[in-house]
């Protein structure tokens, strides 16, 4: 299983760790001087689509940040790969960073998957499944600081049914402008719903601030990567 340096993975995982709400946020890490097309990450119809068209040695990582678990301890995580997607050299994997900046790698080759009726395979990471597979990697310990899921091996992966500590992971609704709440607009919203216009404005103000904070944090992390 190929691993990037702990510093590179930690920087990627921390890119959106400051956001307050739990959500899956597609993102990529591109090393200095690397073609930006060497990693892509998108989400649609319940599937996280990841691609790394460059060689495995290229410093790039396609994945998604998993936010909202700072301070918790790790219990279990899982994801499902489609029947046409191959577990390749430990990718896809979860990267779990604790408050001591230790990064735990939980790769698809570290547990025995469950084969589903449709031919897809579900990989579950827990103390029991890791032990049953020979304890190839240590079980994550300590308070969680950041989490991501992704690939750094050349190829593609379509990942669905992503769960972390028992919580299904999907992207947060895209922030809307406050004006969308006005003139009765809040009454027509279904995901989420609101009791009044004020609650609607407050919700989207929170999301907008989280997005600004994440971008500010990402810019700082990217600068640190280049300096390192």
C-alpha positions as CSV (number, residue, x, y, z in Angstrom):
1,X,0.0,0.0,0.0
2,X,1.5,3.3,-1.1
3,X,1.3,6.2,1.4
4,X,2.0,9.9,1.0
5,X,4.0,11.6,3.8
6,X,2.0,12.2,6.9
7,X,2.4,15.9,6.4
8,X,0.9,15.8,2.9
9,X,-2.1,13.8,4.0
10,X,-2.6,15.9,7.1
11,X,-2.6,19.0,5.1
12,X,-5.2,17.6,2.7
13,X,-7.4,16.3,5.6
14,X,-7.3,19.6,7.4
15,X,-8.4,21.7,4.4
16,X,-12.0,21.8,5.5
17,X,-11.7,20.5,9.1
18,X,-12.8,23.9,10.4
19,X,-16.3,23.7,9.1
20,X,-18.9,23.2,11.8
21,X,-21.4,20.9,10.2
22,X,-20.9,17.2,9.3
23,X,-20.6,16.8,5.5
24,X,-18.7,15.1,2.7
25,X,-16.7,17.7,0.7
26,X,-15.1,16.5,-2.6
27,X,-11.5,17.9,-2.9
28,X,-8.1,17.2,-4.3
29,X,-4.5,17.6,-3.4
30,X,-2.1,18.6,-6.2
31,X,1.6,18.7,-5.4
32,X,3.9,21.5,-6.5
33,X,4.5,21.5,-10.2
34,X,1.9,18.8,-10.8
35,X,-0.6,19.1,-13.6
36,X,-4.0,20.1,-12.1
37,X,-5.7,17.4,-14.1
38,X,-3.9,14.7,-12.1
39,X,-6.7,14.4,-9.6
40,X,-10.5,15.0,-9.9
41,X,-13.3,14.5,-7.4
42,X,-17.0,15.0,-7.9
43,X,-20.2,13.7,-6.3
44,X,-23.4,12.9,-8.0
45,X,-26.4,10.6,-7.5
46,X,-25.0,9.2,-4.2
47,X,-21.6,8.3,-5.7
48,X,-18.2,9.9,-5.1
49,X,-16.4,9.8,-8.4
50,X,-12.6,9.9,-8.0
51,X,-9.9,9.8,-10.7
52,X,-6.1,9.9,-10.8
53,X,-5.1,9.7,-14.4
54,X,-1.4,10.2,-13.6
55,X,1.1,7.7,-12.4
56,X,0.9,6.5,-8.8
57,X,4.2,8.3,-7.9
58,X,2.7,11.7,-8.9
59,X,2.0,13.8,-5.8
60,X,-1.8,14.0,-6.2
61,X,-4.7,12.8,-4.2
62,X,-8.4,12.6,-5.2
63,X,-10.9,12.4,-2.4
64,X,-13.3,14.1,-0.1
65,X,-12.9,15.7,3.4
66,X,-15.3,14.3,6.0
67,X,-16.1,17.1,8.5
68,X,-18.0,17.3,11.8
69,X,-16.1,14.7,13.9
70,X,-13.4,16.8,15.5
71,X,-12.9,15.7,19.1
72,X,-14.6,12.4,18.7
73,X,-13.0,9.0,18.9
74,X,-13.1,6.5,16.0
75,X,-15.5,3.6,16.1
76,X,-16.3,2.4,12.7
77,X,-16.3,3.5,9.0
78,X,-17.4,1.9,5.7
79,X,-17.7,2.4,2.0
80,X,-18.9,0.5,-1.0
81,X,-17.2,0.0,-4.3
82,X,-19.0,-0.9,-7.5
83,X,-18.4,-4.3,-9.1
84,X,-16.3,-2.7,-11.8
85,X,-14.1,-0.8,-9.3
86,X,-11.0,-2.6,-8.0
87,X,-9.3,-2.2,-4.7
88,X,-5.9,-1.0,-5.9
89,X,-2.9,-1.0,-3.6
90,X,-4.9,0.1,-0.6
91,X,-6.9,2.8,-2.4
92,X,-9.6,3.9,-1.7
93,X,-8.9,4.4,1.9
94,X,-9.9,6.5,5.0
95,X,-7.2,8.7,6.5
96,X,-7.9,9.5,10.1
97,X,-5.7,12.1,11.8
98,X,-5.7,12.5,15.6
99,X,-5.0,15.4,17.8
100,X,-1.3,14.3,18.1
101,X,-1.1,14.6,14.3
102,X,-0.8,10.8,13.9
103,X,-2.4,9.6,10.7
104,X,-4.1,6.2,10.5
105,X,-4.5,4.7,7.1
106,X,-7.5,2.4,6.6
107,X,-7.2,0.9,3.1
108,X,-9.6,-1.4,1.2
109,X,-7.0,-4.1,1.3
110,X,-6.8,-4.1,5.1
111,X,-10.2,-5.8,5.7
112,X,-12.2,-8.5,4.0
113,X,-15.2,-7.0,2.1
114,X,-18.7,-8.1,2.1
115,X,-20.0,-9.0,-1.4
116,X,-23.5,-7.6,-2.0
117,X,-26.3,-9.0,-4.1
118,X,-25.6,-6.5,-6.9
119,X,-21.9,-7.5,-7.0
120,X,-20.6,-4.5,-5.2
121,X,-18.3,-4.8,-2.2
122,X,-18.7,-3.1,1.1
123,X,-15.5,-2.5,3.2
124,X,-16.1,-2.0,6.9
125,X,-13.4,-0.8,9.3
126,X,-13.8,-1.6,13.0
127,X,-11.6,-3.1,15.7
128,X,-13.2,-6.5,14.8
129,X,-12.8,-6.4,11.1
130,X,-9.2,-5.1,11.2
131,X,-8.3,-7.9,13.7
132,X,-10.0,-10.5,11.6
133,X,-7.9,-9.5,8.6
134,X,-4.7,-9.9,10.6
135,X,-4.4,-6.4,12.0
136,X,-2.4,-5.1,9.0
137,X,-2.8,-1.5,10.2
138,X,-3.4,-0.1,13.7
139,X,-6.9,0.8,14.9
140,X,-7.2,4.7,15.1
141,X,-6.8,6.1,18.6
142,X,-7.0,9.5,20.2
143,X,-9.3,12.4,19.5
144,X,-10.1,13.0,15.9
145,X,-8.6,16.1,14.3
146,X,-9.4,15.5,10.6
147,X,-10.7,12.8,8.3
148,X,-10.7,12.2,4.5
149,X,-11.4,9.4,2.0
150,X,-9.7,9.0,-1.3
151,X,-7.2,7.5,-3.7
152,X,-3.5,8.2,-4.4
153,X,-3.0,5.2,-6.7
154,X,-3.3,5.7,-10.5
155,X,-6.9,4.8,-11.6
156,X,-10.5,5.6,-10.8
157,X,-13.0,4.7,-8.0
158,X,-16.7,5.1,-7.7
159,X,-17.5,5.1,-4.0
160,X,-21.0,5.0,-2.5
161,X,-22.6,4.4,0.9
162,X,-19.9,6.2,2.8
163,X,-20.4,6.1,6.5
164,X,-18.2,7.3,9.4
165,X,-19.0,6.6,13.1
166,X,-22.4,5.5,12.0
167,X,-23.3,8.6,10.1
168,X,-24.0,8.4,6.4
169,X,-21.8,10.9,4.5
170,X,-23.3,13.2,1.8
171,X,-22.4,16.7,0.7
172,X,-24.0,19.6,2.5
173,X,-26.6,21.6,0.5
174,X,-25.0,24.4,-1.5
175,X,-25.3,27.7,0.3
176,X,-27.9,30.0,-1.2
177,X,-28.0,33.8,-1.2
178,X,-30.0,35.3,1.7
179,X,-32.4,36.8,-0.9
180,X,-33.7,33.3,-1.7
181,X,-35.3,33.3,1.8
182,X,-37.3,36.5,1.1
183,X,-40.7,37.0,-0.4
184,X,-41.9,33.7,1.0
185,X,-39.0,31.7,-0.6
186,X,-38.3,30.0,2.8
187,X,-41.8,28.4,2.6
188,X,-40.9,26.5,-0.6
189,X,-37.6,25.0,0.7
190,X,-37.7,21.3,1.5
191,X,-34.1,20.4,2.3
192,X,-34.0,21.7,4.9
193,X,-37.3,23.3,5.9
194,X,-37.7,26.5,8.0
195,X,-40.2,27.8,10.5
196,X,-39.8,31.4,9.4
197,X,-37.7,33.7,7.2
198,X,-35.3,34.5,10.0
199,X,-34.4,30.9,10.5
200,X,-33.8,30.6,6.8
201,X,-31.5,33.6,6.7
202,X,-29.6,32.4,9.7
203,X,-29.0,28.9,8.3
204,X,-27.6,30.2,5.0
205,X,-25.5,32.8,6.8
206,X,-23.9,30.0,8.8
207,X,-23.2,28.0,5.6
208,X,-21.7,31.0,3.8
209,X,-19.4,31.7,6.8
210,X,-18.3,28.1,7.0
211,X,-17.5,28.2,3.3
212,X,-15.5,31.4,3.7
213,X,-13.6,29.9,6.6
214,X,-12.9,26.7,4.7
215,X,-11.6,28.6,1.7
216,X,-9.4,30.8,4.0
217,X,-8.1,27.6,5.7
218,X,-7.5,25.9,2.4
219,X,-5.5,28.9,1.1
220,X,-3.3,28.7,4.2
221,X,-2.8,24.9,3.9
222,X,-1.9,25.2,0.2
223,X,0.7,27.9,1.0
224,X,2.1,25.6,3.7
225,X,2.3,22.7,1.2
226,X,4.3,24.8,-1.3
227,X,6.6,26.0,1.5
228,X,7.2,22.4,2.6
